[in-house]
Amino acid sequence: MDVGAVLIKLKTNSMQNVKAWQTELNARKAEAIETLKAEGVSVESWFHVELEGQDYLIVYMRAEDIAKAQQIARESQFPIDAMHKQFKQNWERGYKATLLVDLENDK
């Protein structure tokens, strides 16, 4: 299982678009989960952080193969993925995180 996270610096004045994206994604949750299944993703979580007046997003993902999941997402024909690709226009820059510790309780 692959684990990854990215810090995304948002363009100035993007929070209204972030909130619209959040609302749309939550309203279409079942559709979004179908895309995760197609990508082999078991967890995808998004967080907002404000640092010194600048807005950032953090995305966390757990997948069978993150590179493969990203390739499938790029080629996706799901309407919700088209909406997500458009949402990326609000991103200024992404910073890939390096995994230091990954603890999982297998129950």
N, C-alpha and C positions, 0 to 999 in steps of 0.2 A: 504494500500500500504506500503510495506517495503522499506526502504532506507538503503544502506550500502556502506562502502568504506574500502579498504585495502591498506596498504602501503607494497610494495614488494621490498625487498632488492635483487638486482641482483648479480649473481656471477660475479667475476672479468672478464673483457674482453667479456661481453655478448652483448654489444651494436650492433655489426654487426648482431647478431642473432635477436635482437629486431627490427632492421630496416628491415630485411628480413621478419619477422613475420608481421610487420606493412604493408609492401608492399603487401604481400599475402592476408592479411585480407581485405585491401582496394580493391584489385582486385576481391575478392570474396564476396563483401559486400552483395549482394542479398542472397547468401547462408548463410552468418552469421546472417542476419536478420531473416531468416527462423528458425534458431536455437533459437534465442531470443523469437520468437513467441511460439515455442514448450515449452520453459521454463517459459513462462508467464512474461518475462522481457520487460519492456517498454523503459528503458534507460540503456545503458552500455557505459561508457566513460573511456578512458585510457589516462594517462598523464605520461610524463617522468620528473623526477626531478634529478638534480645532486647536492649532498651535500658533500662538502669537498672531492671531487674527487671520491665519491661513487655514482653509478647509482641506482636509484629507479624507480619503477612504482607505480602509484596510479590508482586504478580501483574504479569507482563509479557505483553503480547499483541501479535502482529503479524497483521493481518487485512486483507482487501480493503477493508472499511468497518467500523470498530469500532462505530459507532452502530447500524448494521444488524445486526451480529453480536449485540450486546447485546439488541436487540429480539427477534430470533429466539430467543435463549436464554430471555428472559422468557416467551415463548409456547410454548416447547418442551414436548412430551409425552413425551420420552425419560425413562425411569425414573431414569437417573443424574442428569439435571438436577433432578428432584424432590429427590433426595438432596442435591444441591449447594445448592438453595434452602433446605432445612432447615438445612444447615451454616452458612448465613449468620446464623443466630440467635446464633452465637458472636462476631459482629462488633460492636464498639462504635461504630466510626466509620471511614469511608474518606477518604483524602486523595489526590486526583488529582495525579499528577506531571506536570510540564511537560517535554516533550522538548527537550533542548538540542542534542544531537548524535546523529545516527543514521548509523553507518557500516556498510556491507554490502559484502562481497566477492562480486561477481557471478560469480566464478570464470572 
